[in-house]
């Protein structure tokens, strides 16, 4: 258990971006633990889901000493929170219609994490927590491949400005969105001011035609 899994060190290029500059990146297949929901950003269900997700993440990190620790366990750094966004009506993502938002919160994890292991730690957490969303946490695999991304600096309320710039860049370079819009949160809104928040905006793409 001397190895330590750190997705930011393994793939630094997909977790870096510059403000006012869009670029194309190749995203490898990633393994994550996720939780799905719908409703506005930072609404009650969003917050409960976020708390449930992190409860499971830190329970997995604390597995050493447990009788059910898997043989292939590796210590890991808890990576950035990420979120996939879509719309209930099937339209392209738009923050202007919060009642239509669907989301999937997730954190990338090492390969030893299985659904069976998540179920075990979730059951333990449920004995001590009133958060019913813990049982909804699940394993997922992401296959985004070619993507365009940029950096947004500031409040989540103004993300739509850089989102629009990213979409224009995608169209200008001969691509189109291929799947759900993606945000990566580089810092904690509970610890710093809104003006200093950093968010990578990513859109998986495919070549037009």
N, C-alpha and C positions, 0 to 999 in steps of 0.2 A: 504493500500500500504506500510505497514511496513516491510513485508517480502522482502528478497533480494535473488534472484536466483543466485547461483554460482555453476556451474557444477564441478569446480575443488574441491570444498569442499564436494560435494555430492559423487563424484566418484574419490577420489585422486589416487587410484591404477592404473587407466587406463591413467592417465596423469603424470606418473612417470616412469622413466627407467634409466638404468645404462649403461655407456659406456663399450663396450667390453663384455657385458653380455646380453644374450637373455633370455626371459621368456615368458610363456604363461599367458594370461589374459582372463577373461570373460567380454566382452563388452556389456553393457545393450543397449536396444533400445534408440536411441537418436533422438531428433527433431532439425532440423537445417534449416537455410536459405542458399541457394546455388546458384551458377552460373556455368554453364558449358562452356567449350571451347576446343580449340585444338591449338597445336603449342608449341614452346619451352618455357621452364621455364623462366619467367621474360621477355618474348617478349612483344610487344605492346598490343596485345589482352589480355594477362595475366594481365598486369598492369591496363588496362582499366576495366577489370572484377573485379579486386581487389578493385579498387576505387569505383566502383558501389556497390559492396557487402557491404563495410564499410559505404557508404552513407546511405544505407537502415538500417543497424544495428543501427547506431547512431540516425537515425530518429525514430526508434522504441523505443529506450531508452529515447528519449525526448518527448514521448507521453503525459506525464502529462501536463495538460493545454490545450490540444487539445479537440475539441468538439467530436471527434470520438474515444476517449480512451475507450477500452473495460472494462467491469465491472470486469473481472478477471485479469486485468493488475497487474504484479508484477515488481518491480525494479530488474534489473539484472546487474551483472558484465559482461562486454564483454570478452568472452573467447578467447582462442588461435585460430589463423587461422589454418585451416586444409585443406588438399587436397587429393582427391582420384585420382590415376593415372592409365591409361590403354593405350593400343595401338590401333591405327586405323585398323591395319592389323589383330587384334585378337590374336597376339602373347603375351607371357608373357612380363610384363613391362621391358623396358630396356632404361636407359637414353642415351644410345649410338646412338639412332635414334630419335633426337628431332623433325624431320619432321613428325613422326608417333605418337607423344604424344597426348593423350586426357586427360583432367583434369576436376575436379569438385571442386572448391573452396567452403568452407563453414565455418560457425560459428554456434555452438550449441546455441539454444535459448530456453526460457521457452514455456510452452504449450499454452499460450494465443495468440501466434503468428500464424495467419492464412494467407492463400493466399489472402483473401479479404483485410486484413489489409496491407499486403505487397503491394498490388496493389494501395491502397490509398496513402501510403507514397511515393511510386515510382512515382506516377503521380505528387505529390507535388514537388519532387526533380527534375523531368524532366522539370518543368517550369523554373528552375534556372540553370540547368546543361546541357552541350552539350554532356555529356557522354550517348550515346544511349544504352549502356549495362544495364543501370538501369532497364529498362523494362524486362530484362531477369532474374532478381533475382526471385527465387521461394522457396517455402517451400519443405522440403524433410524429409524423415524418414530413419534412418540408422539402419540396423539389422546385425551387424558384428559377434556377438556372440564370439565363441572361436577365439583368435588371438594370434600371436606371435609378440613381439616387442623388440626393443633395442634402444639405444641412439646414435646418431651421433653427434660428436663435431667437428665443423669446417665448411668450405665452402660447399655450396650446390653442387659445382662441384666435390666434393669427396665423395658424399653420396653413390655412387655405390659400394664402398669398403665395407661399413657396410651392405648395401643391400644384397650383395652376402653372407656375413657371416650369415645374418638372414635366407636367403633361404637354406643354408646348414644346419642350426640348425633345420629348419622345416622338412627337409627331414630326418635328423638323428633321430628325435623324432617320426617319423612315421606319419607325417602329409603331406598335400599338400595344396597349395593356393586354396581358395574357391571363392574369388572375388577380387575386385580391391585393389591394393597396396595403402597404406595410409601414409601420412606424417602429423605430428603435429609440428608447428613452435613455439618454446617456447620463442623466443625473436625476436626483430625487426632488420632486416639487415640494416635499415637506421640509427640505433642508436648505433650499436656496430660493431667491426671489424669482418671480415669473420671468423677469427680463433676462435672467441668466440661464434659463432652461435650454438644453440642447437636444434636438430630436433629429435623427436621420430619417428622411422620407424616402421610401423605396417603392418602386413599381416594377414588378416583373413584366417583361415585354417579349414580343415576337416580331419578326420582320414582316412588314406589310407585303402581301403578295407572295 
